[in-house]
Amino acid sequence: MDKCIKCGLPGHYQGITLNENHVCNYCEFYETHKETFSNFDALEKQFEEEVENAKKKAAERGAKYDCITGLSGGKDGAYITYQLQHKYGLRVLTYTLDNGFSTDFGRKNVEILLDKLDVEHIWVNVRDSTLRQFYSASLKLIKNFCSVCFHFCHYYSHLLASQYEIPLIVNGRTRSQILQSADQIRGIEPFHIARDLKSFEYQMFKRLVDKLEHNSCIDFMPDHEITSLSYFMYHDISDEEKIDFLEKNLGWIKPESKVPHADCWAHPVAEYYSIKKNGYPVRTGELAEMVREGKMELHQAKREYLEDWNTYQDLDPQLEQRFMNRICVKNRLAAANAVSG
């Protein structure tokens, strides 16, 4: 099977092209802009400038908060919230989207964090029928349901920001998530900073956003100018450093297993569908990006790829049925048809 000789991405990975030397377009893009991506002094300065602009805007508007960020109970939102408060002196509003997929681990950590961080917090509860409608449609049309969670998090963070006149949203997307499929600068931080919901959605979903622009069920809130920043694009912090900091300073509880996204019980379902539809696990692009940055050796990425493949190529029937009940798919056959259709 063809694959990139540098990062190990398989030849059937989404959007990949290999040159005559079997180097992928994503590696070529990264090498072209490596100096920008690796200059953390300049990146953090850019982040600080955006923060100061947000403070000024919030003061001009008489806003109670300078920024808003999400808490799911995971390490990224917790670390970001602390740093925004204590390092950057921002007045932070936090929120949690209750989508029915939260784990006991996630909910317990949200409680711990709210007690220790001393921030105001909003639970966002979406009408269940609306969630089911979107989850079912997304699974049928694009064989993916995580995009629905992403969209509702983006939508409600922008909605809350507009209601409270907050000029800045800070999210926990990692560098690997941002750069895993980057082969042009449009929609890629730090080259392009999103100033509205549509621009931020484009960073996540690319051309799908253009197709959905005039769909009656999608509201991109075009009249609201709000800046979105991905904290970890501008700061060089490893997962180990985040976890160590949170355990020592906030009493955050580390998940017992190494399974990604311990705050979402449906994550194994997303992995299973990715393997069935795409032929590779969810983290494939992220692992390759870490190789490009020199944060992981190619052989280590291959090993973790195989571990994900072996872990998620089969799905526990009870977990699958629980998921079907959640999104209102009546039986396994319907879901199987959605994935393979």
Buried (B, 14 or more C-beta within 10 A) or exposed (E): EEBBBBBBBBEEBEEBEBEEEEBBBBBBBBEEBEEEBEEEEEBEEBBEEBBEEBBEBBEEEEBEBBBBBBBBBBBBBBBBBBBBBEEBEBBBBBBBBBBBBBBEBBBEBBEBBBEBBEBBBBEBEBEEEEBBBBBBBBBBEBBBBBBBBBBBBBBBBBBBBBEBBBBBBBBBBBBBBBBBBBBEBEBBBBEEBBBBBBBBBBBBBBEEBEEBEEEEEBEBBEEBEBBBBBBBBBBEBEEEEBBEBBEEEBEBBEBEEEBBBBBBBBBBBBBBBBBBBBEBBBBBBBBBBBBBBEBBEBEEBBEBBEEBBEBBEEBEEEBBBEBBEBBEBEEEEBBEEBBEE
